[in-house]
Amino acid sequence: MTRTLERDDLVSYFLFLSVAKSSCESPGEVENGFFTLVANQTENTNTSYYEQTTLVFDCHDNYHLDNDSHRVISCLSDGHWDNPFPRCTMVKEVTRSDWIEDG
C-alpha cells in the first residue's frame, strides 16, 4: 500500500531536518597523546561530537605536536572539524655531535 505524504507530514519532516544537529567524527585514540573536551561535554558520545564542541590536544612526555598541527579544534555546523586531528611525534634528542660543525 502506497501512502501519499500530506502537507503536515512534509512540514514535520523539514522541521526535523532543520533542528537535527550535525556531528563530527571522533578522533579516536591519539597515538602518543590525548585530548580533553572543553565545550558541549554533556551532549557528546564516545563516537560523535556535536557542533561547537571544542577539543584540546596534548602529547605524552617526550612527544610534541607536529609543527603543522593545531592544539585546539572545534566541530563546525557542517559536521567537519575546523582543522585536522593533531599528531604527536617523538622529540628528537639533541646530542653533542649535533652542535659540532664539520670541518
N, C-alpha and C positions, 0 to 999 in steps of 0.2 A: 504494500500500500504506500503510495506516494503522498506526502503531505506538503501543501503549499505554505510557505512562510508568510505570516501576516505581518503587517507594518509594525506592530508591537514587538514581535519576535526580532525583527531587524534592529529596532531601536535598542532593545536589550543587548543584543549581540555587539553593536557598536559601542555602547556604554561600557561593556565588559572589556573590550579591546582598549579603550581609552584609559581605563584605570589599572590595567594589568601592568605590573612592574617588570622592567627588563632586568635580567640578571647576568652577571659576568661569571665566567668560568673560574673555578678555584685554582689558585696557584699550586695546590698540592703540596707535597713535601719540598722544602727548599734545600737543595743539596748544599751542605756545609753552612747552613744558616737557618733563619726562622723569620716569621712575620707576626705582627701584632695588629689586631683590629683597633682602630681609634675612632670609628664613626659607624653608626647604624648597627651596633653589635647585636641588638635583640632581634633583628629581622633576618639575619643570615643563618645559613645552614652550613654543614661541612662541605657542601658541593656547590652552593650558589651564594653569590654576594650581590646584593641589590644596589641600585643606583645610589650614588653619593656615599657608598661605603669607601672608607679610606684604609689602606694597609700600609704599615711602616715595616720595612725590611732591615735586617741586620745580619751580620755574619758571625760565626763562631770564632773563637780565638785562633790566631794565625791565618785568618782569611779576611778578605776585604771585598767590597763591592767593586765590580768592574768599572772602569772609567766611564763607560757609556751607560751605566745603569743608574736608574733613579731610585732613591731610597723610599720615596713615598709615591704610591699610585692610588688612583681613585676610579671607581666604576662609573661609567658615563651612562646617560639615559638610553643610548643605543645598544647597550649590552656589551660594550667593549671597555677595556681598561685604557686609561689615558696614556699609559706608557707600557712598554714590555716588562715582563717579570724580571726583576734584578737577578744577577748571577754573582755568586761568591767564588773567588779564586784564591788560591794559596798565596800568602805573602812570600815574596822571594827573599831569602836570607842574603844579606849583603856580607860578602867576605872581604878579607884584606886584599885579595888579588883583584877585586872589583875596583879598588881605589888606586891601585898601582898602574901607572901608564906603561905601555910597552915602550922599550927603547933604551 
